[in-house]
Structures are given as C-alpha cells and as structure tokens.
C-alpha cells in the first residue's frame, strides 16, 4: 500500500517544524489538524471493515 502525503507529513514533521509541503508555514498551523483528522477517519474505516468481516 502506497502511503499518502498526509501519512508522510505525520511521520516526518514535528508540530513546530516548517510544513513539508513547502508552504513556509509551521506544520501545526497549516496541515496538522487536517492530517490527524484524515488518519482518524482511515482508522475508523479499518475498524469497521474488520468488524464486518
């Protein structure tokens, strides 16, 4: 499975680091909340898929 951009950002960027997307903004101000939300949604979907099986 190929990792998406948001997975890579979550793994590589600290809260106070510059965002790896190249925006020049701090990660916590630019992509962190969205990335965490998307990861949570993927986790919930995987749990639902497991419970259906």
Protein Blocks (a to p, Z undefined) as FASTA:
>chain_A
ZZdfklmmmmmpcfklccfklnopafklmmmmmmmmmmmmmmmmmmmmmmmZZ
